[in-house]
């Protein structure tokens, strides 16, 4: 599947807007970023939470850089056949990475069906 970076970024923003308010209202000092690929160049990783989960923070609010949730464009496009499938995969990736912000690990995500 092919798609421009701008169009993909618009899809990510649309899917972010569709997430439940109670999931995104607690996000504080988090930025969402779209990148083409992970640093290693692979197509295996769809997203990444780069930060310190709420459950691991001792003190917060003293000038920390924002946490980042990265959505990788090329791995998503390689994994999906059409826009509907792509939207579903972006949605799942966003939920997965936001869950890491809240301290939910991969084992818990597997149990919940989000990994």
Backbone torsions as a table, in degrees:
resi	resn	phi	psi	omega
1	UNK	NA	142.1	178.2
2	UNK	-120.6	147.3	179.0
3	UNK	-166.0	140.2	178.7
4	UNK	-67.2	159.1	178.0
5	UNK	-61.6	-40.2	-179.6
6	UNK	-64.4	-42.9	179.4
7	UNK	-65.4	-42.5	178.6
8	UNK	-62.1	-44.2	179.2
9	UNK	-60.7	-37.2	176.2
10	UNK	-63.9	-40.8	176.9
11	UNK	-62.8	-41.3	178.4
12	UNK	-61.9	-45.2	178.7
13	UNK	-62.7	-40.8	177.8
14	UNK	-61.9	-45.1	-179.6
15	UNK	-68.3	-35.0	175.7
16	UNK	-62.7	-41.5	178.1
17	UNK	-64.9	-25.4	-178.6
18	UNK	-84.2	-10.2	179.9
19	UNK	-69.3	150.5	-179.9
20	UNK	-60.4	142.4	-179.7
21	UNK	-55.8	-40.3	-177.2
22	UNK	-67.4	-17.2	176.4
23	UNK	-82.1	-38.6	-174.4
24	UNK	-98.3	-18.6	-178.4
25	UNK	-62.8	-29.6	-178.9
26	UNK	-83.9	-4.9	179.7
27	UNK	-72.1	120.4	-178.4
28	UNK	-129.1	129.9	178.2
29	UNK	60.0	46.4	179.0
30	UNK	-125.7	133.6	174.2
31	UNK	-114.6	146.7	176.5
32	UNK	-104.7	131.9	-174.8
33	UNK	-130.5	139.8	172.1
34	UNK	-108.4	127.3	175.7
35	UNK	-127.3	158.0	-178.4
36	UNK	-66.5	-51.0	-176.6
37	UNK	-147.4	161.3	171.3
38	UNK	-63.8	163.4	-178.0
39	UNK	-55.8	-33.5	-178.5
40	UNK	-79.0	-2.7	176.8
41	UNK	80.3	1.5	-176.9
42	UNK	-75.0	166.5	174.8
43	UNK	-109.4	14.3	-175.5
44	UNK	-84.8	-28.1	-174.1
45	UNK	-100.7	123.5	-178.4
46	UNK	-90.2	-29.4	-178.7
47	UNK	-157.5	170.6	-177.6
48	UNK	-152.2	134.7	169.6
49	UNK	-100.4	119.0	-178.9
50	UNK	-114.6	96.4	-178.6
51	UNK	172.5	-167.6	-179.9
52	UNK	-113.7	119.3	-177.7
53	UNK	-58.3	150.9	179.0
54	UNK	-55.1	-35.5	-178.0
55	UNK	-71.1	-12.0	-178.0
56	UNK	-109.3	-0.1	-176.7
57	UNK	-86.8	133.5	175.5
58	UNK	-87.9	-53.6	-179.9
59	UNK	-134.5	144.3	-176.1
60	UNK	-144.8	148.3	176.1
61	UNK	105.5	14.6	-177.4
62	UNK	-111.0	47.9	174.2
63	UNK	86.1	20.1	178.1
64	UNK	-67.1	149.1	170.9
65	UNK	-66.3	153.6	-179.2
66	UNK	-68.7	148.3	168.6
67	UNK	-68.2	157.9	179.8
68	UNK	-125.6	138.2	167.6
69	UNK	-113.6	117.7	-175.9
70	UNK	-106.2	132.2	174.0
71	UNK	-114.1	124.6	-176.7
72	UNK	-93.9	122.9	-174.6
73	UNK	-69.6	-55.1	-173.5
74	UNK	-62.9	-41.4	175.5
75	UNK	-62.0	-37.3	176.9
76	UNK	-63.9	-45.8	-178.8
77	UNK	-64.6	-35.7	178.8
78	UNK	-69.3	-28.4	-175.7
79	UNK	-88.7	-13.0	-171.9
80	UNK	-118.5	148.8	-178.9
81	UNK	-98.2	-25.1	-178.0
82	UNK	-150.7	173.9	-174.6
83	UNK	-65.5	-35.2	178.8
84	UNK	-62.7	-46.4	177.5
85	UNK	-63.9	-39.0	179.0
86	UNK	-62.9	-45.6	178.0
87	UNK	-59.3	-43.3	178.6
88	UNK	-61.4	-42.5	-178.5
89	UNK	-69.2	-39.2	175.8
90	UNK	-62.3	-44.2	178.8
91	UNK	-57.8	-48.6	-179.6
92	UNK	-62.3	-41.8	178.8
93	UNK	-62.3	-44.6	178.9
94	UNK	-61.1	-46.1	178.9
95	UNK	-60.3	-44.7	-179.0
96	UNK	-59.1	-49.1	-176.5
97	UNK	-72.5	-36.0	175.3
98	UNK	-64.4	-36.9	177.1
99	UNK	-59.2	-38.9	177.1
100	UNK	-62.9	-36.6	175.6
101	UNK	-57.2	-40.9	-178.8
102	UNK	-82.1	-0.7	176.2
103	UNK	92.5	13.2	178.0
104	UNK	-86.9	122.0	-175.9
105	UNK	-88.6	176.0	-176.1
106	UNK	-61.7	-37.1	178.9
107	UNK	-61.3	-45.4	177.8
108	UNK	-64.4	-38.9	178.3
109	UNK	-63.8	-38.3	176.2
110	UNK	-61.8	-44.0	179.1
111	UNK	-61.4	-34.1	-179.2
112	UNK	-86.1	-7.0	179.4
113	UNK	83.6	20.0	-177.9
114	UNK	-110.9	15.2	179.0
115	UNK	-141.4	NA	NA
